[in-house]
Amino acid sequence: VQLVESGGGSVQAGGSLKLSCVARGNLFSSYCMGWLRQSPGQGREGVAAIGSDGTASYADSVQGRFTISQDKAKNTLYLEMNNMKPEDTAMYYCAAKYLSYCSGIYPMDGGRFADWGQGTQVTVSS
């Protein structure tokens, strides 16, 4: 499975960005897909996840500001980010685990995603 992100960039506080992630390869109908981010010197943290059933979950830090969605026909995952804050600055990664389901913002069965994109940088200036 190959995951390719796009849409990162720089924005001022209060602005918006929309990330995309195209999945290619041997895909299965059941999955958990998510967005995670990592800031310099910090661990990778989950941002949002969506299951093949369409159920979405969010980290408290982005609830109400970010929206995760998917277009199954295009095998594409999205993350729409609104009212962005400087603390949203990070490398954002798309991730997936197939033949699985989500439990909150991580996959069930151990909570680890199996496939990762290369990341896209998001920078929010104050």
C-alpha positions in Angstrom: 0.0 0.0 0.0 1.3 3.4 -0.9 0.0 6.6 0.7 0.8 10.0 -0.9 -0.1 13.2 0.9 -0.4 16.7 -0.5 -1.8 20.0 0.5 0.6 21.2 3.2 2.0 24.7 3.3 2.2 27.9 5.4 -0.8 29.8 6.7 -1.4 32.5 9.2 -3.2 31.8 12.5 -6.9 31.6 11.9 -6.5 30.4 8.4 -7.3 27.1 6.7 -5.6 24.3 4.8 -6.9 21.0 3.3 -4.7 18.0 3.2 -5.2 15.0 0.8 -3.9 11.5 0.9 -4.3 9.1 -2.0 -4.1 5.4 -1.3 -2.7 3.0 -4.0 -2.1 -0.7 -4.0 -3.8 -3.7 -2.6 -6.6 -2.0 -0.7 -9.3 -3.8 1.4 -12.8 -2.7 2.1 -12.4 -2.6 5.9 -9.9 -0.2 7.3 -9.0 2.6 9.7 -7.3 5.6 8.2 -6.0 8.6 10.1 -3.9 11.7 10.2 -1.1 12.0 12.7 1.4 14.9 13.3 4.8 15.4 14.7 6.5 18.6 15.8 10.2 18.9 16.3 11.3 17.3 19.6 7.8 15.8 20.1 6.3 12.4 19.7 3.9 11.6 16.9 0.3 12.2 18.0 -3.0 11.2 16.5 -5.1 14.0 15.1 -8.1 12.3 13.6 -9.2 8.9 12.2 -12.1 7.6 10.1 -13.2 4.0 9.6 -14.5 2.3 6.5 -18.0 2.7 8.1 -17.5 6.5 8.0 -17.2 6.9 11.8 -14.8 9.8 12.5 -13.0 10.6 15.7 -10.8 13.5 16.7 -8.2 14.5 19.3 -9.4 17.0 21.8 -6.9 19.6 20.5 -8.5 19.7 17.1 -12.2 18.9 17.8 -14.4 21.5 16.2 -11.7 22.9 14.0 -10.6 19.9 11.9 -12.7 17.6 9.7 -11.6 14.3 8.4 -13.4 12.8 5.4 -13.0 10.3 2.6 -13.9 9.8 -1.0 -14.0 6.0 -1.4 -14.4 6.2 -5.2 -11.0 8.1 -5.4 -9.3 6.2 -2.5 -8.6 9.6 -1.0 -8.5 10.7 2.6 -8.9 14.4 3.5 -8.2 16.6 6.5 -9.7 20.0 6.4 -8.2 22.3 9.0 -9.9 25.6 10.0 -9.1 28.3 12.6 -5.6 27.0 12.7 -3.2 27.8 15.5 0.6 28.1 15.7 0.6 24.9 17.8 -0.8 23.0 14.8 2.6 23.5 13.1 3.9 20.0 12.5 4.7 17.4 9.9 1.4 15.7 9.1 1.2 12.0 8.1 -1.5 10.0 6.5 -1.7 6.4 7.9 -3.8 3.3 7.3 -4.4 -0.1 8.7 -6.4 -2.4 6.5 -8.5 -5.4 7.6 -9.1 -3.4 10.7 -11.4 -0.9 12.4 -10.9 2.3 14.3 -11.1 2.6 18.1 -11.1 6.3 18.6 -8.3 7.9 16.7 -6.2 4.7 16.3 -6.8 1.3 14.9 -8.1 -1.4 17.2 -5.9 -4.5 17.7 -3.0 -2.7 19.2 -3.6 0.8 18.0 -0.8 0.9 15.4 -1.1 1.9 11.8 0.6 -0.3 9.3 1.1 2.0 6.3 2.4 5.5 6.3 2.8 8.4 3.8 5.9 10.4 3.6 4.4 13.4 5.4 3.5 17.0 4.4 4.7 20.0 6.4 2.2 22.4 7.8 3.3 25.7 9.3 1.1 28.2 11.1 2.4 31.6 11.9 1.1 34.0 14.5 
